[in-house]
Amino acid sequence: MKLLGAVLILIAGTMIGFQQAARYADRPRQLRQLAHALQRLETEIGYGHTPLPEALERTANASAGPVASIFRETAEWLWKPEGHSFQECWERAVKANWIDTSMKGNEQSVMLRLGSTLGISDKEDQMKHLRMALTQLKAEEDAARDEQGKYEKMWKSLGALLAVLIIILML
């Protein structure tokens, strides 16, 4: 019975460590997806002269995962007849879908600041703000890659080692 319990604790501890490590691996990937989505949105606004709700839908269709959900939900709110501003729709979508991402608060604040500028100015100004957000997200992606290199392997080992420590304490 003790052996079965020890094996279960070891498996659980290792899985927790691998799950934490996966969050460090997901963050740079999701930041790249977000940057690509913003580049797509910039192209739709700047060169396609696409209305914002339609540009958001096209961006969502070209994206994946929780990043796509942010753009899709914003577009859905904009199409509703209640007459919400872009900023309200954007904030609602970012806050509702952010928990599904591996990204941190810095990235969320970049996205919320971007939402306060899109849809209220001319095309050139919107493109400028999109490029500025892309620059900030690129810096965050570099930091995320550094964190991944530092902490991913550590969490994989730490989960198993903590499980072994608990097993030793139990025996």
Secondary structure, DSSP 4 states (H G I P E B T S, - for coil): -HHHHHHHHHHHHHHHHHHHHHHHHHHHHHHHHHHHHHHHHHHHHHTS---HHHHHHHHHHHS-HHHHHHHHHHHHHHHSTT---HHHHHHHHHHHHGGGSS--HHHHHHHHHHHTTTTSS-HHHHHHHHHHHHHHHHHHHHHHHHHHHHHHHHHHHHHHHHHHHHHHHH-
